[in-house]
């Protein structure tokens, strides 16, 4: 009953803001209405409350689902929500830990540092004297989020097939729900934070807050309070002797390590999640993290290599490695599309390449060719887009492609290459090779027998076969016409050389000429010449 009431409310609000973007985008192609539709969608999500604000923020990271105008607009959703009473903080803390705030904290501020859609954050001092932040989940937000996502999954399942390109909207919302369930358990965030900290413990310029594991529960997270300077406060940083270009390079190098070495990266690198303290860049808020497999890391290495060396063939291969086609792929058109992107983005000096625009067009190109992009790559694409905006503020001349190329050149040594060939991979490859080698003689004998018995079929796929067949018919008609005219002329010549055949030969020449003209006009009119 409650779900039905909420469903009616969602439909009413969406209708009130004229949300028809799906049909405008796919069916009516009203590009002039796209910006208005995007703004209305953002307003509708704000009207529907904290759960939809969070859903909108998640959707803003999915370049593979929504048009760019909607991505940009949903990114403007402010993750602010009304403060909930401090008595609720006390209640939730006691329910999850079995302890009162007074027992754990020497002091805690009742006024929150921030109040967002998912949680509220308070500053406090533990009885040990450590300054910490207490992150408490908003009351019943887990129930509200899951309820609203279930409604959206149900609604998206009713969208007619073919309305949204490539991506199944129901499947996409189910992925969002799966990720949301992980994010709603703060123990997962603590685990991700500790994993990130362990991977970066040898990086002198990267800092990560300490998690108080004994006080962290499903709805409670306690971690070290980092009192520093926001990375965008360049005036104060420069007064303290920091070099903004040095900060930018270190941040970039850290991110390249996260992507290409660790395969584990911060998924929400907006300026508010970086704090400068004691010569370190502190990463905070680990609610959204991305993870890449060894194969994906290798493909991304090749992607950077193909961009840096302008190798179109390598880029095509990388695309096929990264994405999964949903139907038969026209590689020639894919090649043409990528070649066009090369002309647009890589014809000039590398410093002029805009990573955000390139990534967006790259994702859209995948969609045009019905290639499904793994969700972890869309998170990476969104993170890099956000990061480029940070670098434009900190150090506008820093180029992501050139820096990545230099990083890979320095860090991809023979040791790194050999590490990719694990014992398990070598064993599997060896087994596959031996198995295929054993089967090869038998397969060859089978092929020869089928050939001798006349059962071998050769299938040839040709692009634009109809056009090629028309050209072939034209060529054949020209040959036939030429042979007929030559035959008539030879016959006339033979007759004219025989006794009494002079007039017949002359008549034959005239007939041959007239027939040739008539045949030429007929074939020309039919369009087969």
C-alpha positions in Angstrom: 0.0 0.0 0.0 2.8 2.4 0.9 4.6 1.5 -2.2 1.5 2.2 -4.3 1.2 5.6 -2.7 4.9 6.4 -3.4 4.6 5.2 -6.9 1.7 7.6 -7.5 3.7 10.4 -6.0 6.7 9.6 -8.3 4.5 9.5 -11.4 2.8 12.7 -10.3 6.0 14.6 -9.8 7.6 13.4 -13.0 4.5 14.3 -14.9 4.3 17.7 -13.3 7.8 18.5 -14.5 7.0 17.2 -18.0 9.5 14.4 -18.0 9.4 13.1 -21.5 13.1 13.0 -22.2 13.1 9.3 -23.2 10.7 9.9 -26.1 12.2 13.2 -27.1 15.7 11.7 -27.2 14.9 8.5 -29.0 11.7 8.9 -30.9 11.1 12.6 -31.6 14.7 13.6 -31.7 13.9 17.0 -30.2 17.4 18.1 -29.4 16.3 21.6 -28.6 14.2 20.3 -25.7 17.0 18.1 -24.2 18.4 20.9 -22.0 15.0 21.7 -20.6 14.2 18.1 -20.0 17.5 17.6 -18.2 16.8 20.6 -15.9 13.3 19.3 -15.2 14.6 15.9 -14.3 17.0 17.4 -11.8 14.2 19.5 -10.3 11.9 16.4 -10.1 14.7 14.4 -8.3 15.1 17.3 -5.8 11.4 17.4 -5.2 11.2 13.6 -4.6 13.6 13.9 -1.6 17.0 12.5 -0.4 16.6 9.0 -1.9 16.2 10.5 -5.4 19.0 12.9 -4.9 21.3 10.0 -4.2 19.9 8.0 -7.1 20.4 11.1 -9.4 24.0 11.4 -8.2 24.6 7.7 -9.0 23.0 8.1 -12.4 25.3 11.1 -13.1 28.2 8.7 -13.1 26.7 6.4 -15.8 27.7 7.9 -19.1 26.4 4.8 -20.8 22.8 5.3 -19.7 21.9 9.0 -20.1 22.6 11.7 -22.7 25.4 14.1 -21.8 23.0 17.0 -21.0 21.4 14.8 -18.3 24.7 13.7 -16.9 25.8 17.3 -16.6 22.6 18.4 -15.0 22.3 15.6 -12.4 25.9 16.3 -11.4 24.7 19.6 -10.1 22.4 17.9 -7.5 23.5 19.2 -4.2 23.9 16.4 -1.7 22.3 18.4 1.1 19.4 17.4 3.3 17.7 18.7 6.4 19.5 17.9 9.6 17.9 15.1 11.6 17.7 15.5 15.4 20.8 14.7 17.6 18.6 12.4 19.6 18.4 10.2 16.5 22.2 10.2 16.3 22.3 9.0 20.0 19.6 6.3 19.3 21.3 4.9 16.1 24.8 4.9 17.8 23.5 3.0 20.8 21.5 0.5 18.7 24.5 -0.4 16.6 27.3 -0.3 19.2 25.5 -1.0 22.4 27.3 2.0 24.0 26.2 5.6 24.7 27.9 8.5 23.1 29.1 9.7 26.6 30.9 6.5 27.2 32.9 6.7 23.9 33.3 10.5 23.4 34.9 13.1 25.6 33.1 15.7 23.5 30.9 15.7 20.4 29.3 18.6 18.6 25.6 18.4 18.2 25.7 20.7 15.2 26.6 18.5 12.2 29.5 19.4 9.9 27.4 18.2 7.0 24.0 16.7 6.5 23.6 14.7 3.3 21.1 12.4 1.7 22.7 9.2 3.1 24.3 10.4 6.4 25.0 13.1 8.8 28.6 13.9 10.0 29.5 15.2 13.5 32.9 16.2 14.8 34.0 14.8 18.2 36.9 13.9 20.5 37.3 10.4 21.8 38.1 9.7 25.4 41.6 8.8 24.1 41.9 12.4 23.0 41.8 11.6 19.2 39.9 14.1 17.0 37.4 12.1 14.9 34.3 12.4 12.7 31.2 10.4 13.4 29.2 9.5 10.3 25.7 8.3 11.1 23.3 7.0 8.5 20.1 8.9 8.1 17.1 7.2 9.7 15.3 4.7 7.5 17.2 6.0 4.4 18.1 2.4 3.5 14.4 1.4 3.4 13.5 4.6 1.4 16.3 4.1 -1.1 15.5 0.4 -1.8 11.8 1.1 -2.0 12.3 3.9 -4.6 14.9 1.8 -6.6 12.4 -1.1 -6.6 9.8 1.3 -8.0 12.2 2.6 -10.7 13.1 -1.0 -11.6 9.5 -1.8 -12.0 8.8 1.3 -14.1 11.9 0.8 -16.3 10.7 -2.8 -17.0 7.6 -1.3 -18.7 9.6 0.8 -21.1 9.0 -0.5 -24.7 12.0 -2.3 -26.3 14.2 -0.1 -28.5 13.4 3.1 -26.7 16.8 3.3 -24.9 19.9 2.4 -26.9 22.0 -0.7 -25.9 21.5 -0.5 -22.2 18.7 -2.4 -20.6 17.3 0.3 -18.2 15.9 -2.4 -15.8 19.3 -4.1 -15.6 21.0 -0.7 -15.1 18.8 0.2 -12.1 19.4 -3.3 -10.7 23.1 -2.5 -10.8 22.5 0.8 -9.1 20.5 -1.1 -6.4 23.3 -3.6 -5.9 25.9 -0.8 -5.5 23.6 1.1 -3.2 23.2 -1.9 -0.9 27.0 -2.0 -0.6 27.3 1.7 0.1 24.6 1.6 2.8 26.7 -0.7 4.9 29.5 1.6 6.3 31.6 -1.4 7.1 32.2 -1.8 3.4 33.4 1.9 3.2 35.8 1.2 6.1 37.1 -1.9 4.3 37.6 0.0 1.1 39.4 2.8 2.9 41.8 0.4 4.6 42.5 -1.4 1.3 43.2 2.0 -0.4 45.4 3.0 2.6 47.4 -0.3 2.3 48.0 0.1 -1.4 49.3 3.7 -1.0 51.3 3.3 2.3 54.6 3.6 0.3 53.5 6.8 -1.5 54.9 9.7 0.6 52.6 12.4 -0.7 49.3 10.4 -0.3 47.4 10.4 3.0 44.4 8.4 4.2 42.4 8.9 7.4 42.5 6.2 10.1 39.4 4.1 10.6 38.4 3.2 14.1 37.3 -0.3 13.3 36.1 -1.2 16.8 33.5 1.6 16.6 32.4 1.1 13.0 29.1 -0.7 12.3 26.5 -0.9 9.5 25.1 2.6 10.2 28.1 4.0 12.0 31.5 5.0 10.8 34.2 6.6 13.0 37.4 7.9 11.4 40.2 10.4 11.9 39.4 14.0 11.5 41.7 15.6 8.9 42.0 19.3 9.6 43.8 20.8 6.5 43.2 23.0 3.5 41.0 22.3 0.6 42.9 21.6 -2.6 41.1 24.4 -4.4 42.2 27.1 -1.8 45.2 28.0 -3.9 45.8 31.4 -2.2 46.2 29.9 1.3 48.2 27.0 -0.1 50.6 29.3 -1.9 51.0 31.4 1.3 52.1 28.2 3.1 54.7 27.6 0.4 52.9 25.0 -1.7 53.4 24.8 -5.5 50.0 24.2 -7.2 51.6 22.6 -10.3 53.5 20.2 -8.0 50.3 19.3 -6.2 48.6 18.7 -9.6 51.4 16.4 -10.8 51.4 14.4 -7.6 47.6 14.0 -7.7 47.9 12.9 -11.3 50.7 10.5 -10.6 48.7 9.1 -7.7 45.7 8.5 -9.9 47.7 6.8 -12.6 49.1 4.5 -10.0 45.6 3.7 -8.8 44.4 2.9 -12.3 47.3 1.2 -14.0 49.2 -0.4 -11.1 46.6 -1.1 -8.4 43.4 -1.4 -10.4 41.6 0.2 -7.5 40.8 3.9 -7.7 38.8 6.6 -6.0 35.5 7.0 -7.9 34.5 10.4 -6.8 37.5 12.8 -7.0 35.7 16.1 -6.7 37.6 18.9 -5.0 35.9 18.5 -1.7 37.4 15.0 -1.3 41.0 16.3 -1.3 42.6 17.9 1.7 46.2 19.2 1.9 47.9 18.6 5.2 51.6 18.4 6.1 52.7 18.0 2.5 50.3 15.2 1.8 47.2 15.0 -0.4 44.5 13.3 1.8 41.8 11.3 0.1 38.5 11.3 1.9 35.0 9.8 1.3 35.4 6.2 0.0 31.7 5.6 -0.8 32.4 5.2 -4.5 35.4 3.1 -5.5 36.3 1.5 -8.8 38.1 -1.8 -9.4 39.8 -3.0 -12.6 40.8 -6.6 -13.5 44.3 -7.4 -14.9 42.8 -7.7 -18.4 41.1 -4.3 -18.1 44.3 -2.7 -16.9 46.3 -4.1 -19.8 43.6 -2.9 -22.2 43.8 0.6 -20.7 47.6 0.6 -21.0 47.1 -0.2 -24.7 44.5 2.5 -25.0 46.9 5.2 -23.8 49.6 3.8 -26.1 47.2 3.9 -29.1 46.3 7.5 -28.3 49.9 8.6 -27.7 51.2 6.9 -30.9 48.1 7.5 -33.0 47.7 3.8 -33.7 44.2 3.3 -35.1 44.5 -0.5 -35.5 45.5 -0.9 -31.9 42.7 1.3 -30.7 40.1 -0.8 -32.7 41.5 -3.9 -31.0 41.3 -2.3 -27.6 37.7 -1.4 -28.2 36.8 -5.0 -29.0 38.7 -6.1 -25.9 36.9 -3.7 -23.6 33.3 -3.9 -24.8 30.9 -6.7 -25.7 28.8 -6.4 -28.9 25.0 -7.1 -28.5 24.7 -7.9 -32.2 26.7 -8.3 -35.4 29.5 -5.6 -35.5 30.4 -3.7 -38.6 34.2 -3.4 -38.1 34.6 -1.1 -41.1 32.2 1.4 -39.7 33.8 1.1 -36.2 37.2 1.8 -37.9 35.7 4.9 -39.7 34.2 6.2 -36.5 37.5 5.8 -34.6 39.4 7.4 -37.4 37.1 10.3 -37.3 37.7 10.7 -33.6 41.5 10.6 -34.3 41.0 13.5 -36.8 39.1 15.5 -34.3 41.0 15.0 -31.1 44.5 13.9 -32.1 45.3 16.0 -35.2 46.6 18.9 -33.1 49.2 18.9 -30.3 48.4 16.7 -27.4 48.0 19.6 -25.1 44.8 20.5 -26.9 43.1 17.2 -26.2 40.1 17.5 -23.8 39.9 14.3 -21.9 36.3 14.9 -20.8 35.0 15.4 -24.4 37.1 12.5 -25.7 35.8 10.1 -23.1 32.2 11.2 -23.6 32.4 10.7 -27.4 34.2 7.4 -26.9 31.4 6.1 -24.7 28.8 7.4 -27.2 30.6 5.7 -30.0 30.4 2.4 -28.2 26.6 2.9 -27.9 26.2 3.6 -31.6 27.8 0.3 -32.4 25.8 -1.6 -29.8 28.8 -2.3 -27.7 28.2 -2.7 -24.0 30.7 -1.0 -21.8 31.5 -2.6 -18.4 30.2 -0.5 -15.5 33.6 -0.2 -13.9 34.8 1.7 -17.1 31.9 4.1 -16.9 32.9 4.9 -13.3 36.5 5.4 -14.4 35.3 7.7 -17.3 33.3 9.8 -14.9 36.1 10.0 -12.4 38.6 11.2 -15.0 36.1 13.8 -16.3 35.7 15.1 -12.7 39.5 15.0 -12.2 40.2 17.0 -15.4 38.0 19.7 -14.0 40.1 19.8 -10.8 43.3 20.0 -12.9 41.9 22.9 -15.0 41.5 24.9 -11.7 44.9 23.8 -10.2 47.2 23.6 -13.3 45.5 24.4 -16.6 48.6 23.4 -18.7 48.8 19.9 -17.3 47.9 17.3 -20.0 46.4 14.0 -18.9 47.4 12.0 -22.0 51.0 13.2 -22.1 51.4 12.7 -18.3 49.9 9.2 -18.6 52.2 8.3 -21.5 55.3 9.5 -19.5 54.1 7.5 -16.4 53.7 4.3 -18.4 57.0 4.7 -20.0 58.7 5.0 -16.6 56.8 2.4 -14.7 56.1 -0.4 -17.2 59.4 -2.2 -16.9 60.2 -5.8 -17.8 59.4 -6.7 -14.2 55.9 -5.2 -14.6 55.3 -7.1 -17.8 56.5 -10.4 -16.4 54.3 -10.0 -13.4 51.3 -10.1 -15.6 52.2 -13.7 -16.6 51.2 -15.5 -13.4 51.8 -19.2 -12.8 48.1 -19.8 -13.2 47.9 -17.9 -16.5 50.9 -19.7 -17.9 49.5 -23.1 -16.9 46.1 -22.3 -18.5 47.7 -21.0 -21.7 50.0 -24.0 -21.9 47.1 -26.4 -21.4 45.0 -24.6 -24.1 47.9 -24.7 -26.6 48.6 -28.4 -26.0 44.9 -29.3 -26.3 44.6 -27.4 -29.6 47.8 -28.9 -30.9 46.5 -32.5 -30.2 43.2 -31.7 -31.9 44.9 -30.1 -35.0 45.8 -33.3 -37.0 42.3 -34.7 -36.5 40.6 -31.4 -37.6 42.8 -31.3 -40.7 41.9 -34.9 -41.7 38.2 -34.1 -41.1 38.4 -30.9 -43.3 40.2 -32.9 -46.1 37.5 -35.7 -46.0 34.7 -33.1 -46.2 36.4 -31.4 -49.2 36.8 -34.8 -51.1 33.2 -35.7 -50.4 32.0 -32.3 -51.7 30.6 -31.2 -48.3 32.9 -28.2 -47.7 31.1 -24.8 -47.9 32.9 -21.5 -48.1 31.0 -18.6 -46.7 32.1 -15.1 -47.8 30.8 -11.9 -46.2 31.2 -8.8 -48.3 30.4 -5.3 -47.3 27.9 -3.4 -49.6 27.4 -6.6 -51.7 24.5 -5.0 -53.6 26.6 -2.1 -54.8 29.4 -4.4 -55.8 26.9 -6.7 -57.7 25.5 -3.7 -59.7 29.1 -2.7 -60.6 29.7 -6.3 -61.7 26.6 -6.3 -63.9 27.6 -3.0 -65.5 31.1 -4.4 -66.3 29.5 -7.6 -67.7 27.1 -5.6 -69.9 30.0 -3.6 -71.3 31.9 -6.8 -72.2 28.9 -8.4 -73.8 28.1 -5.3 -75.8 31.6 -5.1 -77.0 31.7 -8.7 -78.1 28.4 -8.4 -80.0 29.6 -5.3 -81.9 33.0 -6.9 -82.6 31.2 -10.0 -83.9 29.0 -8.0 -86.3 32.0 -6.1 -87.6 34.0 -9.2 -88.2 31.1 -10.8 -90.0 30.7 -7.7 -92.2 34.4 -7.7 -93.0 34.3 -11.4 -94.0 31.2 -10.8 -96.2 32.8 -7.8 -97.9 35.9 -9.7 -98.8 34.0 -12.5 -100.5 33.0 -12.3 -104.2 29.8 -10.4 -104.6 29.6 -9.6 -100.9 30.8 -5.9 -101.1 27.3 -4.5 -100.7 26.3 -7.0 -98.0 29.5 -6.1 -96.1 28.7 -2.4 -96.3 25.1 -3.1 -95.1 26.6 -5.2 -92.3 28.8 -2.3 -91.2 25.7 0.0 -91.1 23.6 -2.5 -89.2 26.4 -3.2 -86.8 26.7 0.6 -86.1 23.0 1.1 -85.6 22.7 -2.0 -83.4 25.6 -0.9 -81.3 24.0 2.6 -80.8 20.6 1.0 -80.0 22.3 -1.4 -77.5 24.3 1.4 -75.9 21.2 3.6 -75.4 19.1 0.7 -74.0 21.7 -0.3 -71.4 22.4 3.3 -70.5 18.6 3.9 -69.9 18.4 0.9 -67.6 21.2 2.2 -65.5 23.4 -0.8 -65.9 26.2 0.9 -67.8 
